[in-house]
Amino acid sequence: MNFFLRRQQPVPPSPSSAGGDALERVRLLVAGTRPREGSALEELIAALLEVGTAGDREDPIEALHVLTERPALLLRLDAFIRRESWYATRPAPSLTEADLVTLVLAASHADGRIRERAVRRMLDHQLPEMMPFLVLRTSDWVRQVRETASAGLAVLLHENPLLATAATVRTALLVNRRQRGSFAHGQLLVPLLAESGTALSGRLLTAPEPSVRRFVLDTAAHRLRLRDLAVLAESDPDRQVRARAAEAAARQAVWTDQVELLRRLARSRHAEVRITALTGLMRTGSPKDVVPFLDDPSALVRALAREAARRTGTDSLAYYRAAVQVAEPQAGAVAGLAETGSRADGPLLTALLDNPAPQVRVHALRALRSFDAVPVPRVTVLLRDGSTAVVKEAAITLAPNATRLPADLLWDMLADPHRPTVRRAGYRLLNRRDRLTALRAALLVSGDTHPRLAAQGKTDATTQIRNLAPHPWRTRPVPSLDASPAQAAQLLALAEQRGTEITEDVVQLLRDVLRLLPGSR
């Protein structure tokens, strides 16, 4: 049953409530409302109407501003008013002297004629807070409403481009996904691409939402100053914005031969900025400035640096071999040796397993694994390393040799009382042994205190038991479980202890499997 059938009459705004209280309630509802909570949306509509009738012009504008800061909620509110809310079943509101809130809500009314009249009245106000609501109507399914809103939006943006606020852009980006929603998105390109669009671009680039800044850079990066692009590339918190700004800055720097700016960007701590700047240096004919990045943390940067080394006659492999033998080798140098070396470099990499830097040990393990030159006894020691990343990498490295490891060591790791990482590593290696060991380990882990590890154990135990159980419809052979009667009894007792983690039907399947084993009663 639709919500408006359950609630035929609106809740009238309380005449004793002050406009400021209603505005604060709008803020709270907007901040806490999820887009699909119908009752919360109904409360939001009532609070907005109360703000609109309070008599203060500033409060309705602020309420609209708060609402448009969440475009996804705005789109859901638009659909809710039209399809489910009691507001759509009310008599047509008088729009001649309607307040701003009533006007924008009427623009979502179920009656297209009311929506069209509301759009015409909205165009008279020319407020930036109303622009997102106007953008919504440019995708209206009624042609008359859509054309009126589209023509009005085009005129407003032509007369005053600064009406295109960040909320307007975000709403247009969402509406652009609709079948008829591309007009507003295309219309916003016009003021950004115009000669006078620098002020609008600068203001939108300060918006806190990354999607707005990406939109500006995708549209008008070529109109921004090189200095501003460099600042964005170096300091913006969003990775995609940094990448777009760095690409635009590097392009301009290459065209204008500003090598110093490229060198400055190449020193950025962000890999996406460094690779773009270094590519620019290569295009300006400065490969010698790229060679020092042979041991960069980024694999893409290292690859580019090796190409620069080839052009300048530098031996990359000799460089990496020398770089890993210094007192404090860089992790990028170890990774570079893994990318260019061979099994002959195994002794150099094995020596790095004693390095105090965890990242160096991690990259050394990866390199040894890629060369298939893993010193199993030496790597086994790292299963108790103080670094979580090293323990994880050591377990991955030893996985193909799990059967060669002492079983007691792995069971002790699984029972480690302090470090979930060690227990996870032990479980990973036990899981690579025989089926009986893997099932016992999964049952033990299903009761682990670490939620994710326990969930993994529960899933694995259930899967293994179901795979062992015979079914009439199964055509492939059922894997065998080589367990003595004592081991079978121990396994069943452990499964029954895990009754809260593993369902009873799975435990019963295990009973059936164990009953079929040779020597069982």
C-alpha positions in Angstrom: 0.0 0.0 0.0 1.4 3.4 -0.9 2.3 5.7 1.9 -0.1 8.5 0.9 -3.0 6.0 1.2 -2.0 5.2 4.7 -1.6 8.9 5.5 -4.3 10.8 3.7 -3.9 14.1 5.5 -0.8 16.2 5.9 0.6 17.1 9.3 0.1 20.8 9.5 3.1 22.9 10.6 2.9 23.9 14.2 2.0 27.6 14.3 3.9 28.0 17.5 7.2 26.8 16.1 9.7 29.4 15.2 11.2 29.4 11.7 14.7 28.9 13.2 13.6 25.7 14.9 12.0 24.4 11.7 15.3 25.2 9.8 17.3 23.3 12.3 15.0 20.4 11.9 15.5 20.5 8.2 19.3 20.4 8.7 19.0 17.4 11.0 16.6 15.6 8.7 18.8 16.2 5.6 21.9 15.0 7.5 20.3 11.9 8.8 17.8 10.9 6.1 18.6 7.9 3.9 17.3 8.3 0.3 14.8 5.4 0.6 13.3 6.2 4.0 9.7 7.2 3.2 8.6 8.4 6.6 11.8 10.5 7.0 11.1 12.1 3.6 7.5 12.9 4.7 8.9 14.6 7.8 11.4 16.5 5.7 8.5 17.8 3.5 6.6 19.0 6.5 9.6 20.7 8.0 10.4 22.4 4.6 6.8 23.7 4.4 7.0 25.0 7.9 10.1 26.9 7.1 8.4 28.4 4.0 5.4 29.7 6.0 7.5 31.2 8.8 7.6 34.6 7.0 11.4 35.0 7.0 12.8 35.1 3.5 16.3 34.1 4.5 15.3 30.8 6.2 13.6 29.3 3.1 16.7 30.1 1.0 18.9 28.5 3.6 16.7 25.4 3.8 16.9 25.0 0.0 20.7 25.4 0.2 20.9 22.7 2.8 18.7 20.4 0.7 20.6 20.9 -2.5 23.8 19.9 -0.8 22.6 16.3 -1.2 21.6 15.9 -4.8 20.9 12.2 -4.4 18.4 13.0 -1.7 17.0 15.7 -3.8 16.3 13.3 -6.7 14.7 10.8 -4.3 12.5 13.6 -2.8 11.4 14.6 -6.2 10.3 11.0 -7.0 8.7 10.6 -3.6 6.6 13.7 -3.8 5.3 12.7 -7.2 4.5 9.0 -6.5 4.1 8.4 -2.8 3.7 11.6 -0.7 0.5 13.1 0.5 1.7 16.4 -1.0 1.0 15.1 -4.5 -2.7 14.4 -3.6 -3.4 17.8 -2.1 -5.3 20.5 -4.0 -3.2 22.4 -6.5 -1.3 25.0 -4.6 -1.7 28.7 -5.5 1.6 29.7 -7.0 0.9 33.4 -7.4 2.1 34.4 -3.9 3.7 31.1 -3.0 6.8 31.0 -0.9 10.1 29.6 -2.2 9.7 26.2 -0.6 6.1 25.7 -1.8 7.3 26.7 -5.3 10.1 24.2 -5.6 8.0 21.4 -4.0 5.2 22.2 -6.5 7.8 21.7 -9.3 7.7 18.0 -8.3 3.9 17.7 -8.2 2.3 14.8 -10.0 0.3 17.2 -12.2 2.5 18.3 -15.2 0.5 21.6 -15.5 1.4 22.5 -11.9 5.0 21.6 -12.5 5.1 23.8 -15.6 3.6 26.8 -13.8 6.0 26.3 -10.9 9.0 26.3 -13.3 7.8 29.6 -14.8 7.6 31.1 -11.4 11.0 29.8 -10.4 12.6 31.5 -13.4 11.4 34.9 -12.1 13.4 34.5 -8.9 16.9 33.7 -10.4 18.3 32.3 -7.2 21.3 29.9 -7.2 19.5 27.8 -4.6 16.7 27.1 -7.1 19.0 26.0 -10.0 19.2 22.3 -8.9 15.4 22.1 -8.9 15.4 23.7 -12.4 18.0 21.1 -13.5 15.7 18.4 -12.4 12.9 19.6 -14.6 15.1 19.7 -17.7 14.8 15.9 -17.6 11.0 15.9 -17.1 9.1 13.4 -19.1 6.5 16.0 -20.1 7.7 17.9 -23.1 6.2 21.2 -22.1 7.8 21.2 -18.7 11.1 20.0 -20.0 11.3 22.6 -22.8 10.3 25.4 -20.4 12.9 24.4 -17.9 15.6 23.9 -20.5 15.0 27.3 -22.2 15.0 29.0 -18.8 18.2 27.3 -17.7 20.0 28.3 -20.9 18.9 32.0 -20.5 19.9 32.1 -16.8 23.3 30.7 -17.4 23.9 33.0 -20.3 22.9 36.1 -18.3 24.7 35.1 -15.0 27.1 32.1 -15.3 27.8 32.3 -11.6 24.3 30.8 -10.9 26.0 27.5 -11.7 26.8 26.5 -8.2 28.5 23.3 -7.1 25.1 21.8 -6.1 23.9 22.6 -9.6 26.8 20.8 -11.2 26.4 17.7 -8.9 22.7 17.6 -9.7 23.3 17.8 -13.4 25.9 15.0 -13.2 23.3 12.8 -11.6 20.5 13.8 -13.9 22.8 13.2 -16.9 22.4 9.5 -16.3 18.7 9.7 -17.2 17.3 9.1 -20.7 16.4 12.8 -21.2 18.9 14.3 -18.7 21.8 15.4 -20.9 20.7 19.0 -21.6 21.7 20.5 -18.2 25.1 18.8 -18.3 25.7 20.1 -21.8 24.5 23.6 -20.9 26.9 23.8 -18.0 29.8 23.3 -20.4 29.0 26.6 -22.2 29.9 29.1 -19.4 33.0 27.0 -18.5 34.3 27.1 -22.1 33.5 30.8 -22.6 36.2 33.4 -22.5 34.7 34.8 -19.3 34.4 31.4 -17.6 37.6 31.7 -15.5 35.8 33.1 -12.5 33.2 30.3 -12.6 36.0 27.7 -13.0 37.9 29.1 -10.1 34.9 29.0 -7.8 33.9 25.5 -8.7 37.4 24.3 -8.2 37.1 25.2 -4.5 34.0 23.0 -4.1 34.6 20.2 -1.5 33.0 17.5 -3.8 35.6 15.9 -6.0 33.1 15.2 -8.8 32.7 19.0 -9.3 36.4 19.6 -9.5 36.8 16.7 -12.0 34.0 18.1 -14.1 35.8 21.5 -14.3 39.1 19.9 -15.2 37.5 17.6 -17.8 35.8 20.6 -19.4 38.0 23.7 -19.1 41.5 22.6 -17.9 43.0 24.3 -20.9 41.6 27.7 -19.8 43.2 27.5 -16.3 46.5 29.0 -15.4 49.5 26.7 -15.3 50.3 27.8 -11.8 46.8 26.9 -10.5 47.0 23.5 -12.2 50.3 22.8 -10.6 48.9 23.6 -7.2 45.9 21.3 -7.7 48.2 18.5 -8.9 50.3 18.8 -5.8 47.8 19.4 -3.1 44.3 18.2 -4.0 43.1 15.3 -1.8 41.4 13.5 -4.7 43.6 11.2 -6.8 41.6 11.7 -10.0 41.7 15.4 -9.6 45.4 15.3 -9.1 45.9 13.2 -12.2 43.7 15.4 -14.4 45.4 18.6 -13.1 48.9 17.1 -13.6 48.1 16.0 -17.1 46.8 19.5 -18.1 49.8 21.1 -16.4 52.3 18.8 -18.0 50.7 19.4 -21.4 51.0 23.2 -21.1 54.5 22.9 -19.7 55.6 20.8 -22.7 54.0 23.3 -25.1 55.7 26.3 -23.5 59.0 24.4 -22.7 58.7 25.0 -18.9 61.1 22.2 -17.8 61.5 23.6 -14.3 57.8 23.2 -13.6 58.0 19.6 -14.8 60.9 18.9 -12.5 58.9 20.4 -9.6 56.0 18.1 -10.3 58.3 15.1 -10.7 59.2 15.6 -7.0 55.6 15.2 -5.9 54.8 12.5 -3.4 51.9 11.3 -5.6 52.8 8.7 -8.2 50.1 9.8 -10.6 51.6 13.3 -10.7 55.2 12.0 -11.0 54.6 9.8 -13.9 52.8 12.6 -15.8 55.6 15.1 -15.1 58.3 12.6 -16.1 56.5 11.7 -19.3 56.6 15.5 -20.0 60.3 15.6 -19.4 60.8 12.7 -21.8 58.9 14.6 -24.4 61.0 17.7 -23.9 64.1 15.7 -24.6 65.3 15.5 -21.0 65.7 11.7 -20.3 68.6 12.4 -18.0 66.2 14.0 -15.5 64.1 10.8 -15.5 66.9 8.3 -14.8 67.2 9.1 -11.1 63.8 7.7 -10.6 64.9 4.1 -11.3 64.2 3.2 -7.7 60.9 5.0 -7.4 58.1 3.3 -5.3 55.8 3.3 -8.4 56.2 0.4 -10.9 55.0 2.7 -13.7 57.6 5.4 -12.9 60.4 2.7 -12.7 59.4 1.4 -16.1 59.6 4.9 -17.6 62.9 5.5 -15.9 64.3 2.3 -17.3 63.4 3.6 -20.8 65.1 6.8 -20.0 68.2 4.8 -18.8 68.2 2.9 -22.1 68.2 6.1 -24.1 71.1 7.6 -22.0 73.1 4.4 -22.0 72.7 3.5 -18.3 72.6 -0.1 -17.3 69.4 -0.5 -15.2 70.2 -4.0 -13.9 73.7 -3.0 -12.7 72.2 0.0 -11.0 69.6 -2.1 -9.2 72.2 -4.7 -8.1 74.4 -1.9 -6.7 71.4 -0.1 -5.1 70.3 -3.1 -3.0 73.8 -3.6 -1.5 74.0 -0.2 0.1 73.5 0.2 3.9 69.9 1.5 3.5 68.4 0.2 0.2 65.2 1.6 -1.1 62.1 -0.7 -1.5 61.8 0.6 -5.1 65.3 -0.6 -5.9 64.4 -4.1 -4.6 61.3 -4.1 -6.7 63.3 -2.9 -9.7 65.7 -5.8 -9.3 62.7 -8.1 -9.2 61.5 -6.6 -12.5 64.9 -6.9 -14.3 66.9 -9.5 -12.5 67.0 -13.3 -12.6 67.5 -16.3 -10.3 71.2 -15.4 -10.1 70.2 -12.5 -7.9 68.7 -14.8 -5.3 71.7 -14.4 -2.8 71.4 -10.6 -3.0 67.7 -10.8 -2.2 68.1 -13.4 0.5 70.5 -11.0 2.3 67.8 -8.4 2.3 65.5 -10.5 4.5 67.5 -9.3 7.4 67.0 -5.6 6.5 65.3 -3.6 9.3 62.9 -1.9 7.0 59.7 -4.0 6.6 59.0 -2.8 3.1 62.4 -3.9 2.0 61.8 -7.4 3.4 58.3 -7.5 1.7 59.7 -6.6 -1.7 62.6 -9.1 -1.2 60.1 -11.9 -0.5 58.1 -11.0 -3.6 61.3 -10.9 -5.7 62.4 -14.3 -4.5 58.9 -15.7 -5.2 58.9 -14.3 -8.7 62.3 -15.9 -9.4 61.2 -19.3 -7.8 64.3 -19.1 -5.6 62.7 -19.2 -2.2 65.0 -20.3 0.7 62.3 -22.1 2.7 64.1 -22.3 6.0 65.0 -18.6 5.9 61.6 -17.5 5.0 60.0 -19.7 7.6 61.6 -17.6 10.3 59.6 -14.6 9.0 56.3 -16.2 9.8 56.9 -14.7 13.3 58.1 -11.4 12.0 57.2 -8.3 13.9 55.7 -6.7 10.8 52.1 -7.7 9.7 52.9 -7.1 6.1 56.0 -9.3 6.2 54.1 -12.2 7.9 51.4 -12.0 5.3 54.0 -12.0 2.4 56.0 -14.8 4.0 52.8 -17.0 4.2 52.0 -16.3 0.5 55.6 -17.1 -0.5 55.7 -20.4 1.4 52.2 -21.5 0.3 53.6 -23.8 -2.5 55.9 -25.4 0.0 53.4 -25.8 2.8 53.8 -29.5 3.0 57.5 -29.1 3.7 56.9 -26.9 6.8 56.8 -28.4 10.3 53.1 -29.1 11.2 53.7 -28.2 14.9 54.9 -24.8 13.9 51.7 -24.1 11.9 49.4 -25.4 14.6 51.2 -23.2 17.1 50.7 -20.2 14.8 47.0 -21.0 14.6 46.8 -20.9 18.4 48.7 -17.6 18.7 46.8 -15.6 21.4 47.8 -12.1 20.4 48.2 -11.7 16.6 45.4 -12.4 14.2 47.9 -12.0 11.3 50.0 -14.9 12.6 46.8 -17.1 13.0 45.7 -16.2 9.5 49.2 -17.1 8.1 49.1 -20.4 9.9 45.6 -21.1 8.6 46.6 -20.2 5.0 49.5 -22.7 5.2 47.5 -25.5 6.9 44.8 -25.1 4.3 47.4 -26.1 1.6 48.0 -29.5 3.2 45.8 -32.6 3.1 42.0 -32.5 3.4 41.9 -33.7 7.0 44.3 -31.0 8.2 42.5 -28.3 6.2 39.1 -29.3 7.6 40.4 -29.4 11.2 42.0 -26.0 10.7 38.8 -24.5 9.3 36.7 -25.8 12.2 39.2 -24.3 14.7 39.3 -21.0 12.9 35.5 -20.7 12.8 35.6 -20.0 16.5 38.3 -17.4 16.3 37.9 -14.1 18.1 38.7 -12.1 14.9 35.4 -11.7 13.0 36.8 -11.9 9.5 39.0 -14.8 10.2 36.1 -16.6 11.9 33.9 -15.9 8.9 36.5 -17.3 6.6 36.8 -20.5 8.7 33.1 -21.0 8.8 32.8 -20.6 5.0 35.7 -23.0 4.3 34.5 -25.6 6.8 31.0 -25.6 5.4 32.3 -25.8 1.8 34.7 -28.7 2.5 32.0 -30.7 4.4 29.5 -30.3 1.6 32.1 -31.3 -1.0 32.9 -34.5 1.0 29.2 -35.5 1.3 27.9 -37.9 -1.4 24.9 -36.7 -3.4 22.8 -38.6 -6.0 23.0 -35.8 -8.4 26.8 -35.4 -8.2 28.6 -37.0 -11.2 32.2 -36.2 -10.3 34.0 -38.4 -7.8 33.6 -37.5 -4.1 37.0 -36.6 -2.6 38.2 -39.0 0.1 38.9 -38.1 3.7 41.8 -40.2 5.0 41.1 -40.2 8.7 41.5 -42.9 11.4 38.6 -43.6 13.8 40.3 -41.5 16.5 40.8 -38.6 14.1 37.2 -38.9 12.9 36.0 -38.7 16.4 38.1 -35.7 17.2 36.8 -34.0 14.0 33.2 -34.6 14.9 33.7 -33.5 18.5 35.2 -30.2 17.2 32.3 -29.7 14.7 29.8 -30.2 17.5 31.6 -27.7 19.7 31.2 -25.2 16.8 27.4 -25.6 16.8 26.8 -21.8 17.1 29.1 -21.1 14.1 28.2 -24.1 11.8 24.6 -25.1 11.2 23.3 -28.4 12.4 22.6 -29.7 8.9 26.3 -29.2 8.1 27.3 -31.1 11.2 24.9 -33.9 10.2 26.5 -34.0 6.8 29.9 -34.5 8.5 28.4 -37.3 10.6 27.3 -39.0 7.4 30.7 -38.6 5.8 32.5 -40.0 8.8 30.1 -42.9 9.1 31.2 -44.0 5.6 34.9 -44.1 6.5 36.6 -47.5 6.8 36.7 -48.8 10.4 33.8 -46.6 11.6 31.0 -48.2 13.5 
